[in-house]
Amino acid sequence: MDCLIIGVAGGTGSGKSTFTNRIKDEFGDKVSVIYYDNYYKAHDDIPFEERKLINYDHPDAFETDLFIEQLKMLRNGEAVDCPVYDYTVHNRSSETVRIEPSPVIIVEGIMVLQNEDLRDLLDIKIYVEADADERILRRVIRDVKYRGRDVEGIAMQYLTTVKPMHYIYVEPTKYLADIVLNSGMNDVVFDVIKVKILSHLAKQEQKRTV
C-alpha cells in the first residue's frame, strides 16, 4: 500500500497529541494513528508497587520490535491489533484496538525518532517542543485527571526518570527531525503538513483513475 508515514515526537506534554488530533480531525478516516506509548512492555509478573518504580522513559521500556512489525503491516495494507496500555495499573491491558490501514499513518510518541529502524520507516519526521514548565504542568493535569495518579507520585517519577531521560534520549532526537515546531497549535506547520497530505492523496487518486 502506498501510504505516507508521519512521525510525531517530542517530550511529555509538548503538544504531540494536539498536533496529531488536528491532522486526524482534518482528514478523518484517511488517517490512521498508532501510538508508541501503547507498546510499553507487559509486566504481569511484577507486583504493582514494583511496577510503579520501572523507568518508563528509557528505550528498553518499549516492545519496539512489535511496534515496527505492526507499522510495516499497516504500510503493507494489513490491519493490526494494537496493544493497549493501562496507565492506572502501570501494565499492558488484556484488550487490543483494531487499527485499519489508510493512505496516511501518523506514528506518535516520545521515542518515535530515537530508534533508527523505526525512524527509517518515516516519510516525514516532526518534533514538537515546549518549555519544560509547560510540559510538567500539562503532565500533572493529564496524569491526575485521566491516569489516576497523585501529585507526589507524578513529581517523583518526573524527577527520577522523566526529566533525566528526556535530556538523554528525547531532546537530542529533535536534530533528526525534518520539522521542529514550538506548539501543537502551530498553524504554519499544520498547513505545510496538510499540503503534503493533500498532494499524497491526489497522487493516489490519480493512480486509481489511470
N, C-alpha and C positions, 0 to 999 in steps of 0.2 A: 504494500500500500504506500502510495506517495504521500507522506504526511510531513508537516512542519513541526519540529520538536523545539519547544522554547523552555529553557531552564530559568527559573526564578529563585535566586539565592539571596542570602543576607542574614544578619543576626536576628536573634529572637526579638519580636516586637518591632521590627524595622518597617513593616508595611508590605511584606511579600503577599500576604493573602488579600490585602486591599487591591493591589495591582492585578493579581490573578483573577479575583472576582469581577473586576471591571471588564477584563477581556472576556470572561465567561458570559457575563451578562450581555455583552455586545454581540456575541456570535452564537450563543445558545448551544445547541447540540452539535454544532460544527467543531466545538472544542471539548476535549476530554481533559480532566485534571487528575494527575496522580501525585499523591503526597508522600514524599520520602519519610516523613515522620511516622507513617503507618507501618514502616518496616523496621521499627525497633525490635530487637531480638526478644523472643519469648523467654520468660524466666519462671516457668511453672514450678521448678524445683527449689526456688529460693523464697524464704518467708517474706511477708510484706515489709517488715521493718528493715530487712536487709536490702530489699529491692529499692527502698527509698534512698539508699546510700550509693547506688550504682551511678557511675559517671555517664549520663545520657548525652553528653556533649562531646564525646570522643567518637571518631570514625568507627571504632570497633563496636560501638553500641548498635549499629545498624546491620541488618541482613542484606548487605549491598548486592550480593550475587543474585538473590531472588529478585530484588528490585530491578536490576539490569535485565535479567531474564524476562520479566514481565513487560518491561518497557519495550524490549525487542519484539515481543509477541504483539503488542499494540501496534508497533510500527509496521509489522507484517500483516495487519488486518485481523488479528485474533483478539477476542475478548479475554479478559483476565479476571480472576477472583482475587482482589486485593485484600491483604490482611487489614485488620482494624486494631488500633492501639487504644487501650483504655487507660487514660492518664490518672483516673481516680484510684486505680489499684497498681499503677506502675507495671503493667503487664499487657501482653497482647490478648485481645479478646478472642473468644471462640467464633465470633462472627466474621464474615467476609463481605466485601462490597464488589458487585459486578461492575467492571468498567468496560465500556464498549469502545472499539477503535473509532477514530474520527480523523478528518483531514488535518486538524491541529491538536497537538498534545502539549499541555503545559506540565512541566515537572517542577514541583515546588518543595523547598526545604533548605535548612541552614547549610547543609553539607553538599548540596547539589553540584557545586563546582570543585569540590575537594578531591573527588575520585577521578583519576584520569580516564578510566574506561567508561565511566558514566558521562564525563564531560565530552568525550569523543562522539557520543550519540546526539549531542545537542546542535541544532542548527543556529540558534540564537541564544546567547548567554547573557543574562541580566543579573545584576547585583543591586539590591536595594539597601541603602544605608540610612541610618538615622542617629541622632545624638544619643549617647549612652543613657542619659537621664530619661529621655523619652521612651527608650526601649524597655528599661526596667519598670517604669510606671505602667506601660501597656501590658507587660508580662504579669505584674501584680494583679491588675484588674482582671485580665483574662483567666489567670490561674485560680483566683478566688471565686470568680463568677461561674466559670464553666468546668473547672477541673477539681473542685472540692478541696483546694489547698488552703493552708493558713499562712498569714504573712511571715511568721517566724520561719516556717519551712521553706518558703519561697526565697527569703533572704539568705538562709544558709546555703541552699542549692546554688543561688546566683553567685555568691562569693567564693564557694569552694570549687565549683565546676563550670558553670555557665560563663562567667566573666573570663577566667583564665583560658578556657578552651576557645572562646571567641577570638581572642588575640592570637592564639597559636594556629587554629585550624580554619576559622571562618573568615575573619577580616582579610587575611592575605589573598583569598581567592577573588577578591574584587579586581585584582590586577589581571585576572584571567578572563574577566567578563568583556563582552562586546560593548555593553552599555552599563554605566553606573548611574543610578538615579537617587535623588535625595528624598523621595517620598512616593508612596504608593499612589498618590493623587497627582503625580507629575503629568500634566496634560500633553506636554511636548513629546515625551517618550511614549505615552499611550497612543498618540496619533501616529508616531513612527511605526510602532508595532501593528497598529490597526491597518496601515497601508500595506505592510509586509504580508499580513494575513489575507487581506483582500486580493493582493496580487497572486498569492499562492492559490486561493480558491478559484480565481479567474482562470489560471493555468490548468487547474484540474478540470474545470468545466469545459475548457477548450479541447482538452484531450478526449473527453467523453463525446464531444459532438463531431470530432474529426472522423 
